[in-house]
Amino acid sequence: MYLTGCNIGIDAVRQSAGVGRSRDRVLVETLLDRAAESDVAEAEAAVERLAAAPTDDGFPPRDILVLRLRALLARACGDDVVYRKSVACYRAMAKSLGFYGHIAMAEAMWRTSGQAVTPCVRG
């Protein structure tokens, strides 16, 4: 389901009682795709909530998702240095865990890390 530009869709994701990681991933990606003035700040808050959620001695699926989403935030804000560092950490964790889907996504992100990015407006 692609929700870019659809306030009703984003509201539904915000209010979703679904699994936190999936809901937060969809919310952050959608907000960053939509890129309205307050979207980046809301996406950043969602990532921080996800990162702060309690787990027992770390939770690799959550931790790797947080790395990926932080990289996407850096890219959305035009911070290519932080983006490349975040993608490198994301890729390293994916490889160490043998998460092949994440490895592929990290490799794709790495290939685009030298491309020009548009700075975001933090609300």
Buried (B, 14 or more C-beta within 10 A) or exposed (E): EEBEEBEEBBEEBEEBEEEBBEBBBBBBBBBBBBBEEEBBBBBBEBBBEBBEEEEEEEBBEBBBBBBBBBBBBBBBBEBBEBBBBBBBBBBEBBBEBEBEEBBEBBEEBBEEBEEEBEEBEEE
